[in-house]
Every structure is written in structure tokens, then in C-alpha cells.
Amino acid sequence: MTEIREVLDHVIFHYHFYGHTGEAFKQETDFNGITQSIKVKELEFNESGILEKGSMIILTKENGELSIETVDQKLTNKMTKFNWKSE
């Protein structure tokens, strides 16, 4: 999107999160050389009933420093379409 590109080129952000593209999780440095662009995998169960890698992330701010962590599949694999509750 042109609007997002314009903002990323003129405003300094540590992170840019995006999704709903159908692509897998990925993290890369943006063209501006500063921002980490992170494609979060859609929170959808695959045909095996589990969540794909990169569908959950944790953003932490500690002592003024930001860090990002992808939730390990050892945890997300416990949440399947067969035991997920939507109440």
C-alpha cells in the first residue's frame, strides 16, 4: 500500500506488523533500514488442526527496550481446533 510505504519512509517505527496476506510468518528489515516488518501468520488452524508457526507473537518493553518473540509451537500446538473454546 502506498500510504503505508509513505509513513514507513517518513516516520521512525521499531516495528510494523501486518497480516491478512495469506503468506507465512516472516520478519525482515524494511527498505528504510530501521523498521522491522513482521508478517504475523493468520490465527487459523491448518488441516491438521494446529496453528501455523508465527501466528502468535509477544512484544515486550523492558527498561525502555522493545523485543519481540515468536511463541514457540510447543505451546501453540496444544491449542488445536479440537480443543479451542470460543465462549
N, C-alpha and C positions, 0 to 999 in steps of 0.2 A: 504494500500500500504506500502510495506516495506521501500521505500525511505522516505515517509512522517514520518513514525514511527521513523526512524533513526534521521531525522532532529529534530523532537519534543523532542527526548531524549537527544540531544546534544546542541541545541540552545534554548535560552530562548525567547519565544514569549508570549505576553499577550493574543493574540487571534489567533485561527486557524479557518478560515471559510471554509466550504466545502458544496457541493451540488451535484445535479445530481445523487442522490441515490434512489429517489422515496420515501424517508422517510419523516415524518413530521418534523417541526421545533423542534430542541432541543438544549439546552445549558447545558454543563456539564464540570466539571474539568477533564482535560486529565489525563492519567495514570502518567504523570510526576509530577503531583501535583501543577503545576503552570499555564499552558496554559488553557484558556477557549476555548474548542472546540465547535463551533457553526455550526450546520447543518441548513443552510438557506433553507427554502422551495422554490422550484422552482417557478418562476414567471409565473404561469399558472393558468388560470381560471378554477374553478371546474364546475361541471354540472349545478350548479345554476347561473353560470356566474360571480362569485366573486372570489377574490384572497384568498387563504388559510392564516391562521394565520402564521406569521413568514416569509412571502415572501418578506417583506421589513424591513430592519434594519437601524439604524443610529449609526454610530461610531463617537464619539466626543472626541476631545482632548482639554482640558481646563486647563490652568495653569500646563501643563505637565502631567495631569491625563487623562487617557483614560476611557471612559464609553461607554456602548452600550445600546441601547434602541430598542425594537421591536415596529414598527409603529403600532399604535392602529387600530383595524379593523373598528372603526368608520370612519377613513379616507379611508382605503383601500377598504371598501365596497362601497364607492362612485365611485370607478373605476371598472366598470364591462366590460365584453366582449361586451356589447351592446353600450357602450359609449366611449370605448378606441379608440384613434386615433393613427394610425401608420404612420403618414405623416412625 
